[in-house]
């Protein structure tokens, strides 16, 4: 979530130990845990109130529709086939012209 590695976490714990002290460190850890839990709960409630999950589902549906439309609109395969046919006809025309 915060992209913190083990070394960074260890450094934060050592600094907290020095600043807060061993006596009050458990109290601070509990308080911090409660604050994180409250923040997560507030974010979850806000997402529910705003309808975040529904918006994300709709966005995924729109993205899927756009991808499908782009695949249907892709004419590169048809153009390659036409190019190949044109080259074959030009080649055959050149061969016929060489014979005459």
Biotite code that builds the C-alpha atoms (Angstrom):
import biotite.structure as struc

atoms = struc.array([
    struc.Atom([0.000, 0.000, 0.000], chain_id="A", res_id=1, res_name="UNK", atom_name="CA", element="C"),
    struc.Atom([2.701, 2.508, 1.002], chain_id="A", res_id=2, res_name="UNK", atom_name="CA", element="C"),
    struc.Atom([5.486, 0.722, -0.876], chain_id="A", res_id=3, res_name="UNK", atom_name="CA", element="C"),
    struc.Atom([7.740, 0.640, 2.179], chain_id="A", res_id=4, res_name="UNK", atom_name="CA", element="C"),
    struc.Atom([10.519, -1.918, 2.288], chain_id="A", res_id=5, res_name="UNK", atom_name="CA", element="C"),
    struc.Atom([11.850, -3.738, 5.318], chain_id="A", res_id=6, res_name="UNK", atom_name="CA", element="C"),
    struc.Atom([14.814, -1.382, 5.753], chain_id="A", res_id=7, res_name="UNK", atom_name="CA", element="C"),
    struc.Atom([12.598, 1.713, 5.702], chain_id="A", res_id=8, res_name="UNK", atom_name="CA", element="C"),
    struc.Atom([10.155, 0.148, 8.169], chain_id="A", res_id=9, res_name="UNK", atom_name="CA", element="C"),
    struc.Atom([12.999, -0.768, 10.493], chain_id="A", res_id=10, res_name="UNK", atom_name="CA", element="C"),
    struc.Atom([14.350, 2.796, 10.332], chain_id="A", res_id=11, res_name="UNK", atom_name="CA", element="C"),
    struc.Atom([10.926, 4.242, 11.179], chain_id="A", res_id=12, res_name="UNK", atom_name="CA", element="C"),
    struc.Atom([10.580, 1.857, 14.127], chain_id="A", res_id=13, res_name="UNK", atom_name="CA", element="C"),
    struc.Atom([14.007, 2.798, 15.490], chain_id="A", res_id=14, res_name="UNK", atom_name="CA", element="C"),
    struc.Atom([13.247, 6.515, 15.180], chain_id="A", res_id=15, res_name="UNK", atom_name="CA", element="C"),
    struc.Atom([9.861, 6.021, 16.860], chain_id="A", res_id=16, res_name="UNK", atom_name="CA", element="C"),
    struc.Atom([11.553, 4.055, 19.646], chain_id="A", res_id=17, res_name="UNK", atom_name="CA", element="C"),
    struc.Atom([14.056, 6.872, 20.227], chain_id="A", res_id=18, res_name="UNK", atom_name="CA", element="C"),
    struc.Atom([11.513, 9.713, 20.034], chain_id="A", res_id=19, res_name="UNK", atom_name="CA", element="C"),
    struc.Atom([8.594, 8.149, 21.919], chain_id="A", res_id=20, res_name="UNK", atom_name="CA", element="C"),
    struc.Atom([10.499, 5.828, 24.209], chain_id="A", res_id=21, res_name="UNK", atom_name="CA", element="C"),
    struc.Atom([9.911, 2.207, 25.097], chain_id="A", res_id=22, res_name="UNK", atom_name="CA", element="C"),
    struc.Atom([7.284, 3.022, 27.736], chain_id="A", res_id=23, res_name="UNK", atom_name="CA", element="C"),
    struc.Atom([4.849, 4.891, 25.467], chain_id="A", res_id=24, res_name="UNK", atom_name="CA", element="C"),
    struc.Atom([5.570, 3.056, 22.217], chain_id="A", res_id=25, res_name="UNK", atom_name="CA", element="C"),
    struc.Atom([2.725, 0.491, 22.627], chain_id="A", res_id=26, res_name="UNK", atom_name="CA", element="C"),
    struc.Atom([0.248, 3.322, 23.345], chain_id="A", res_id=27, res_name="UNK", atom_name="CA", element="C"),
    struc.Atom([1.365, 5.209, 20.253], chain_id="A", res_id=28, res_name="UNK", atom_name="CA", element="C"),
    struc.Atom([1.179, 2.035, 18.147], chain_id="A", res_id=29, res_name="UNK", atom_name="CA", element="C"),
    struc.Atom([-2.402, 1.356, 19.325], chain_id="A", res_id=30, res_name="UNK", atom_name="CA", element="C"),
    struc.Atom([-3.380, 4.970, 18.658], chain_id="A", res_id=31, res_name="UNK", atom_name="CA", element="C"),
    struc.Atom([-1.827, 4.841, 15.203], chain_id="A", res_id=32, res_name="UNK", atom_name="CA", element="C"),
    struc.Atom([-3.614, 1.540, 14.494], chain_id="A", res_id=33, res_name="UNK", atom_name="CA", element="C"),
    struc.Atom([-6.963, 3.090, 15.478], chain_id="A", res_id=34, res_name="UNK", atom_name="CA", element="C"),
    struc.Atom([-6.339, 6.123, 13.291], chain_id="A", res_id=35, res_name="UNK", atom_name="CA", element="C"),
    struc.Atom([-5.459, 3.949, 10.290], chain_id="A", res_id=36, res_name="UNK", atom_name="CA", element="C"),
    struc.Atom([-8.586, 1.834, 10.879], chain_id="A", res_id=37, res_name="UNK", atom_name="CA", element="C"),
    struc.Atom([-10.758, 4.975, 11.085], chain_id="A", res_id=38, res_name="UNK", atom_name="CA", element="C"),
    struc.Atom([-9.194, 6.410, 7.943], chain_id="A", res_id=39, res_name="UNK", atom_name="CA", element="C"),
    struc.Atom([-9.823, 3.160, 6.041], chain_id="A", res_id=40, res_name="UNK", atom_name="CA", element="C"),
    struc.Atom([-13.411, 3.090, 7.290], chain_id="A", res_id=41, res_name="UNK", atom_name="CA", element="C"),
    struc.Atom([-13.963, 6.701, 6.208], chain_id="A", res_id=42, res_name="UNK", atom_name="CA", element="C"),
    struc.Atom([-12.536, 5.980, 2.772], chain_id="A", res_id=43, res_name="UNK", atom_name="CA", element="C"),
    struc.Atom([-14.714, 2.873, 2.438], chain_id="A", res_id=44, res_name="UNK", atom_name="CA", element="C"),
    struc.Atom([-17.825, 4.836, 3.454], chain_id="A", res_id=45, res_name="UNK", atom_name="CA", element="C"),
    struc.Atom([-16.954, 7.650, 1.074], chain_id="A", res_id=46, res_name="UNK", atom_name="CA", element="C"),
    struc.Atom([-16.528, 5.194, -1.786], chain_id="A", res_id=47, res_name="UNK", atom_name="CA", element="C"),
    struc.Atom([-19.905, 3.628, -1.004], chain_id="A", res_id=48, res_name="UNK", atom_name="CA", element="C"),
    struc.Atom([-21.578, 7.036, -0.754], chain_id="A", res_id=49, res_name="UNK", atom_name="CA", element="C"),
    struc.Atom([-20.125, 8.298, -3.993], chain_id="A", res_id=50, res_name="UNK", atom_name="CA", element="C"),
    struc.Atom([-20.707, 4.988, -5.765], chain_id="A", res_id=51, res_name="UNK", atom_name="CA", element="C"),
    struc.Atom([-17.045, 4.408, -6.596], chain_id="A", res_id=52, res_name="UNK", atom_name="CA", element="C"),
    struc.Atom([-17.456, 0.690, -7.270], chain_id="A", res_id=53, res_name="UNK", atom_name="CA", element="C"),
    struc.Atom([-20.307, 1.320, -9.701], chain_id="A", res_id=54, res_name="UNK", atom_name="CA", element="C"),
    struc.Atom([-18.270, 3.987, -11.498], chain_id="A", res_id=55, res_name="UNK", atom_name="CA", element="C"),
    struc.Atom([-15.304, 1.626, -11.770], chain_id="A", res_id=56, res_name="UNK", atom_name="CA", element="C"),
    struc.Atom([-17.551, -1.130, -13.148], chain_id="A", res_id=57, res_name="UNK", atom_name="CA", element="C"),
    struc.Atom([-19.031, 1.271, -15.697], chain_id="A", res_id=58, res_name="UNK", atom_name="CA", element="C"),
    struc.Atom([-15.554, 2.455, -16.656], chain_id="A", res_id=59, res_name="UNK", atom_name="CA", element="C"),
    struc.Atom([-14.441, -1.140, -17.178], chain_id="A", res_id=60, res_name="UNK", atom_name="CA", element="C"),
    struc.Atom([-17.511, -1.774, -19.352], chain_id="A", res_id=61, res_name="UNK", atom_name="CA", element="C"),
    struc.Atom([-16.820, 1.321, -21.451], chain_id="A", res_id=62, res_name="UNK", atom_name="CA", element="C"),
    struc.Atom([-13.169, 0.340, -21.834], chain_id="A", res_id=63, res_name="UNK", atom_name="CA", element="C"),
    struc.Atom([-14.193, -3.152, -22.959], chain_id="A", res_id=64, res_name="UNK", atom_name="CA", element="C"),
    struc.Atom([-16.654, -1.665, -25.471], chain_id="A", res_id=65, res_name="UNK", atom_name="CA", element="C"),
    struc.Atom([-13.984, 0.680, -26.827], chain_id="A", res_id=66, res_name="UNK", atom_name="CA", element="C"),
    struc.Atom([-11.498, -2.184, -27.176], chain_id="A", res_id=67, res_name="UNK", atom_name="CA", element="C"),
    struc.Atom([-14.069, -4.238, -29.065], chain_id="A", res_id=68, res_name="UNK", atom_name="CA", element="C"),
    struc.Atom([-14.881, -1.291, -31.332], chain_id="A", res_id=69, res_name="UNK", atom_name="CA", element="C"),
    struc.Atom([-11.183, -0.743, -32.032], chain_id="A", res_id=70, res_name="UNK", atom_name="CA", element="C"),
    struc.Atom([-10.773, -4.414, -32.956], chain_id="A", res_id=71, res_name="UNK", atom_name="CA", element="C"),
    struc.Atom([-13.781, -4.207, -35.279], chain_id="A", res_id=72, res_name="UNK", atom_name="CA", element="C"),
    struc.Atom([-12.487, -0.988, -36.828], chain_id="A", res_id=73, res_name="UNK", atom_name="CA", element="C"),
    struc.Atom([-9.027, -2.446, -37.448], chain_id="A", res_id=74, res_name="UNK", atom_name="CA", element="C"),
    struc.Atom([-8.724, -2.775, -41.223], chain_id="A", res_id=75, res_name="UNK", atom_name="CA", element="C"),
    struc.Atom([-5.009, -3.488, -41.338], chain_id="A", res_id=76, res_name="UNK", atom_name="CA", element="C"),
    struc.Atom([-5.569, -7.186, -42.084], chain_id="A", res_id=77, res_name="UNK", atom_name="CA", element="C"),
    struc.Atom([-7.884, -6.305, -44.958], chain_id="A", res_id=78, res_name="UNK", atom_name="CA", element="C"),
    struc.Atom([-5.372, -3.774, -46.269], chain_id="A", res_id=79, res_name="UNK", atom_name="CA", element="C"),
    struc.Atom([-2.576, -6.347, -46.122], chain_id="A", res_id=80, res_name="UNK", atom_name="CA", element="C"),
    struc.Atom([-4.721, -8.813, -48.075], chain_id="A", res_id=81, res_name="UNK", atom_name="CA", element="C"),
    struc.Atom([-5.508, -6.147, -50.677], chain_id="A", res_id=82, res_name="UNK", atom_name="CA", element="C"),
    struc.Atom([-1.834, -5.212, -50.899], chain_id="A", res_id=83, res_name="UNK", atom_name="CA", element="C"),
    struc.Atom([-0.848, -8.846, -51.398], chain_id="A", res_id=84, res_name="UNK", atom_name="CA", element="C"),
    struc.Atom([-3.470, -9.291, -54.120], chain_id="A", res_id=85, res_name="UNK", atom_name="CA", element="C"),
    struc.Atom([-2.347, -6.076, -55.821], chain_id="A", res_id=86, res_name="UNK", atom_name="CA", element="C"),
    struc.Atom([1.289, -7.223, -55.786], chain_id="A", res_id=87, res_name="UNK", atom_name="CA", element="C"),
    struc.Atom([0.282, -10.572, -57.249], chain_id="A", res_id=88, res_name="UNK", atom_name="CA", element="C"),
    struc.Atom([-1.695, -8.913, -60.019], chain_id="A", res_id=89, res_name="UNK", atom_name="CA", element="C"),
    struc.Atom([1.166, -6.491, -60.767], chain_id="A", res_id=90, res_name="UNK", atom_name="CA", element="C"),
    struc.Atom([3.633, -9.374, -60.823], chain_id="A", res_id=91, res_name="UNK", atom_name="CA", element="C"),
    struc.Atom([1.429, -11.397, -63.149], chain_id="A", res_id=92, res_name="UNK", atom_name="CA", element="C"),
    struc.Atom([0.923, -8.343, -65.397], chain_id="A", res_id=93, res_name="UNK", atom_name="CA", element="C"),
    struc.Atom([4.704, -7.799, -65.544], chain_id="A", res_id=94, res_name="UNK", atom_name="CA", element="C"),
    struc.Atom([5.234, -11.441, -66.487], chain_id="A", res_id=95, res_name="UNK", atom_name="CA", element="C"),
    struc.Atom([2.661, -11.199, -69.256], chain_id="A", res_id=96, res_name="UNK", atom_name="CA", element="C"),
    struc.Atom([4.243, -7.968, -70.519], chain_id="A", res_id=97, res_name="UNK", atom_name="CA", element="C"),
    struc.Atom([7.672, -9.644, -70.570], chain_id="A", res_id=98, res_name="UNK", atom_name="CA", element="C"),
    struc.Atom([6.272, -12.545, -72.632], chain_id="A", res_id=99, res_name="UNK", atom_name="CA", element="C"),
    struc.Atom([4.948, -10.185, -75.297], chain_id="A", res_id=100, res_name="UNK", atom_name="CA", element="C"),
])
